Amino acid sequence: MPRFARVLAVAFVLACGPAPAGTGAIPAGTGTSEPATTGSPTTTGTEHSSTGGSSSSGGGDFIAPPDVPVHHDPCDPWRQDCPDGQRCVPWAPSGSGQWTHAKCVDIIGDQAPGEPCTAPEGGIAGVDDCALGSFCWDVDAENHGVCFLQCAGTSDSPICPPNAVCGSDQYLVLALCLARCDPLGQDCPATETCVQNGGEFLCYRDHSGDEGQFNDPCGDPKECDQGLDCIEAATAASACDARMPRCCQPYCQLPDGACPNPDQQCLPLQATVPGHEDVGICSLPA
């Protein structure tokens, strides 16, 4: 396994139902950046755009064992080397939801990155109506998802548009460009939310539905509305439901940003994201 491979954890394992991560998709026409340079990710990884950065998705980072097999036959999704009229996509032949192989499939649509897509055979089959160089991810039970731009280059030197990072699964088969964002400005699309993941803030699809307001219970940050994170209820606010382990609370600007609950203060994050040292979270003082 290449020494610089950054891994997207839980989100790339759950494909058949709503994935824990949302889109963060790069819009069409943004082009690609120069191959990335190495920086300082939270575990191990590579900087995946010309501006640097690292990425993971879901519940956190993990590092694949060095003997994990990589199956790019009969094509390489990083190079898109299928015959004309076809595209190289990841798929999960075992049905486990882990994209361990790649294959050539006919191009059946022209949906661009950031646009909705349909995967008629389900998210793990690899067949969808995204355009060449993109892939339908975050596929729900009705086989609908969002097109993501696939990373170009190689796993050692990934290429994505500016202000994006390349995240891949542990098999280095599924590799998608994810958009960076500002948690205070909340500059993701209206259907997405800016979430801290590893050493980055990235756009993911908002899974909160009618819930996810501040003080609402949550399981992970994608279940909170824009501008909110999912933190431990015991340290969040007395207004949180004590029977639930976590609840949604807003990001705030250090050192003295305003918070919605009277018993809260704007406190530093547990892990500071480079370039966002002024971002805090509303929570109970120690």
C-alpha positions in Angstrom: 0.0 0.0 0.0 1.5 3.4 -0.9 2.9 5.2 2.2 0.8 8.3 1.6 -2.7 6.8 1.2 -5.3 8.7 3.2 -8.3 6.6 4.1 -12.0 7.4 4.3 -13.3 5.2 7.0 -16.9 4.4 7.9 -18.6 6.3 5.1 -17.1 4.3 2.3 -18.2 1.0 3.9 -21.9 1.9 4.1 -23.2 2.2 0.6 -26.6 0.4 0.5 -28.4 2.7 2.8 -27.9 6.4 3.6 -24.1 6.7 4.1 -23.0 8.6 7.2 -21.2 11.1 5.0 -22.9 13.4 2.6 -21.8 14.9 -0.7 -19.0 17.4 -0.4 -19.1 17.0 -4.2 -16.9 19.2 -6.4 -19.0 21.1 -9.0 -18.5 20.5 -12.6 -16.1 22.5 -14.6 -13.6 23.2 -11.8 -10.8 21.3 -13.4 -7.9 19.7 -11.5 -5.1 20.9 -9.4 -1.5 20.2 -9.5 -0.4 16.9 -7.8 -0.3 17.5 -4.1 2.5 18.0 -1.6 2.9 16.3 1.7 1.7 18.0 4.9 0.7 17.2 8.5 -2.4 15.0 8.6 -3.9 13.8 11.8 -2.8 10.1 11.4 -1.0 9.3 8.2 -2.0 10.4 4.8 -1.3 12.7 1.8 -2.1 16.2 1.0 -4.6 15.8 -1.8 -4.8 19.2 -3.5 -2.6 22.0 -4.5 -3.5 23.8 -1.3 -2.8 20.9 1.0 -5.0 19.0 3.4 -6.1 15.5 4.3 -9.4 13.8 4.5 -11.4 11.1 6.1 -15.1 10.4 6.4 -17.5 8.9 8.8 -16.4 8.0 12.3 -12.7 8.7 12.0 -9.4 7.6 10.3 -7.9 4.2 10.2 -4.9 2.8 8.4 -5.2 -0.3 6.3 -2.8 -3.1 6.9 0.1 -3.0 4.4 -1.0 -6.3 2.8 -4.4 -5.2 1.8 -4.9 -6.3 -1.9 -5.5 -3.7 -4.5 -7.7 -4.9 -7.4 -7.6 -2.4 -10.3 -8.0 -5.1 -13.0 -9.4 -4.8 -15.6 -9.1 -1.0 -15.2 -7.7 1.7 -13.0 -10.2 4.3 -11.7 -7.4 6.8 -11.1 -6.5 6.7 -14.8 -9.9 6.0 -16.4 -8.4 3.7 -18.9 -11.5 1.9 -20.1 -12.4 1.7 -23.8 -14.4 4.6 -25.4 -18.0 4.7 -24.1 -17.1 3.2 -20.8 -15.9 4.4 -17.4 -13.8 2.7 -14.7 -15.7 2.5 -11.4 -15.3 0.8 -8.0 -17.6 -2.0 -7.0 -18.1 -4.6 -4.3 -18.3 -8.0 -5.8 -18.6 -9.7 -2.3 -21.8 -7.6 -1.5 -20.1 -6.5 1.7 -20.3 -2.8 0.9 -16.6 -2.5 0.6 -15.3 -1.4 -2.8 -12.5 -3.9 -3.3 -12.4 -4.0 -7.1 -12.8 -1.8 -10.2 -14.5 -2.6 -13.5 -15.4 -1.0 -16.8 -19.1 -0.1 -17.2 -21.0 1.5 -20.0 -21.6 5.3 -19.7 -25.4 5.5 -19.3 -25.7 9.2 -18.2 -24.0 12.5 -18.0 -24.7 13.7 -14.5 -21.9 16.0 -13.4 -20.2 16.1 -10.0 -22.6 17.7 -7.4 -25.7 16.6 -9.4 -28.1 13.9 -8.3 -27.6 10.4 -9.7 -29.3 7.0 -9.8 -27.6 3.7 -9.2 -30.2 1.2 -10.6 -28.4 -1.8 -9.2 -27.6 -0.3 -5.8 -24.6 1.7 -4.5 -22.2 -1.2 -4.4 -22.7 -2.4 -8.0 -20.8 0.5 -9.6 -23.5 1.1 -12.3 -24.9 4.7 -12.3 -25.7 7.6 -14.5 -22.8 9.9 -13.6 -20.5 11.2 -16.3 -17.0 9.9 -17.1 -14.7 10.6 -14.2 -17.4 10.7 -11.6 -19.1 8.3 -9.3 -22.5 8.0 -7.6 -22.0 8.0 -3.8 -24.2 8.3 -0.7 -26.7 6.1 -2.4 -30.0 5.7 -0.4 -32.5 2.9 -0.2 -34.2 4.2 -3.3 -30.9 4.0 -5.3 -30.5 7.8 -5.4 -27.2 9.6 -4.6 -24.9 12.4 -5.6 -22.2 12.4 -8.3 -18.6 12.9 -7.0 -15.6 13.7 -9.0 -13.1 10.8 -8.8 -9.6 11.6 -7.9 -7.1 11.6 -10.8 -3.4 11.0 -10.8 -2.2 8.2 -8.5 -2.7 7.3 -4.8 0.8 8.7 -4.1 0.1 11.9 -6.0 -3.7 12.5 -6.2 -5.2 15.3 -8.2 -8.3 17.2 -7.3 -9.7 20.7 -8.0 -8.4 23.6 -5.8 -9.9 23.7 -2.3 -10.6 20.0 -2.4 -9.0 16.9 -0.9 -8.9 13.4 -2.2 -10.2 10.7 0.2 -9.9 7.0 -0.6 -11.0 3.8 1.0 -8.5 1.4 2.3 -8.4 -0.5 -0.9 -7.4 2.6 -2.9 -10.2 1.8 -5.4 -12.9 4.3 -4.3 -11.2 7.7 -4.3 -13.4 10.9 -4.4 -12.7 14.6 -4.3 -14.3 16.3 -1.3 -14.8 20.1 -0.8 -13.2 22.0 2.0 -15.5 24.5 3.9 -15.6 27.1 6.7 -17.7 26.1 9.7 -18.3 29.7 10.7 -19.3 30.8 7.2 -21.1 27.5 6.4 -20.3 27.9 2.7 -21.4 24.4 1.7 -24.4 24.0 -0.6 -27.8 24.3 1.1 -28.3 20.5 1.4 -24.9 20.0 3.0 -23.2 20.9 6.3 -19.6 21.7 7.2 -18.2 18.9 9.4 -14.8 18.4 11.0 -13.2 15.2 9.9 -9.5 14.4 10.6 -7.5 17.6 10.0 -10.1 19.2 7.7 -13.5 20.8 7.6 -15.4 19.2 4.7 -18.9 19.4 3.2 -21.1 16.4 3.8 -24.8 15.9 3.1 -27.1 17.0 5.8 -28.9 14.0 7.2 -30.8 15.8 9.9 -34.2 16.1 8.2 -36.7 17.9 10.4 -34.4 17.4 13.4 -30.9 18.4 14.1 -31.5 21.8 15.7 -29.4 23.0 18.6 -30.0 20.9 21.8 -31.5 18.0 19.7 -30.0 14.5 20.2 -27.6 13.2 17.5 -25.5 10.3 16.6 -22.9 12.1 14.4 -22.4 15.6 13.0 -24.2 14.9 9.7 -27.4 14.6 11.8 -27.1 18.2 12.9 -28.2 21.3 10.9 -25.7 23.6 9.3 -23.4 25.4 11.8 -23.8 22.7 14.4 -21.6 19.8 15.6 -22.6 16.7 17.5 -20.9 16.7 20.9 -21.2 14.8 24.2 -24.4 15.9 25.9 -22.8 15.9 29.4 -20.4 18.7 28.3 -22.8 20.5 25.9 -25.6 22.1 27.8 -28.1 21.4 30.5 -30.8 21.8 28.0 -29.7 18.6 26.2 -31.6 15.4 26.9 -29.5 13.6 29.6 -30.8 10.3 28.4 -29.0 10.7 25.1 -25.2 10.5 24.8 -24.8 13.4 22.3 -26.5 16.6 21.1 -26.2 19.3 18.5 -24.4 22.5 19.5 -23.2 25.4 17.3 -19.7 26.4 16.3 -18.7 29.8 17.6 -15.8 32.2 17.0 -13.1 32.3 19.7 -12.5 33.9 22.1 -15.9 35.1 23.1 -18.5 34.2 20.5 -22.1 34.1 21.4 -23.8 30.8 22.4 -27.6 30.0 22.5 -27.8 28.5 26.0 -27.2 30.7 29.0 -24.9 28.2 30.7 -22.5 27.8 27.8 -19.2 29.4 26.7 -17.4 29.4 23.4 -14.6 26.9 24.1 -11.8 25.5 21.9 -12.3 22.4 19.9 -10.7 19.2 21.1 -8.6 19.1 18.0 -7.7 22.4 16.2 -7.9 22.4 12.4 -5.1 24.3 10.8 -6.3 27.6 9.3 -9.4 27.5 11.6 -7.8 28.3 15.0 -10.6 30.8 15.7 -13.3 28.1 15.6 -14.8 27.0 18.9 -17.8 25.0 20.1 -20.6 26.1 22.4 -20.4 23.9 25.5 -20.4 24.0 29.3 -17.4 25.5 31.1 -15.1 23.0 32.8 
